[in-house]
Amino acid sequence: MKTVQCSIPESRVKEIIREEIARKLKLSEEIDHEGAATAVKGASKLLKAIATFREDATGAMSSAVTPHLDLLSQVLEAMVSNPSSYVDKVRPEPKRIRLRNVGNEK
């Protein structure tokens, strides 16, 4: 078996590992603010449309869809109050680290 020496000191390798872990933890905690704003905006528009429908609907129309609209309204209100639960998580891009031998090659 051939042993290859690397020019990166152990302390630098540990530092790279710490940086990657810190970056991973930071990315997993980031919130997609643009996505959250889009979720709130869309949910608010739907809630407004439901309210308008309820005002304009006849008795038969209203009774036919009331159970469904109530459930939908609850979900939309939850989306407005906590939009980050309905936004895709930011996935970190993998970082490529290449080690090359810069010492004596034989």
PyMOL commands that set and color helices and strands:
alter all, ss='L'
color gray80, all
select helices_A, chain A and resi 10-29+33-56+59-81+83-86
alter helices_A, ss='H'
color red, helices_A
deselect
rebuild
show_as cartoon
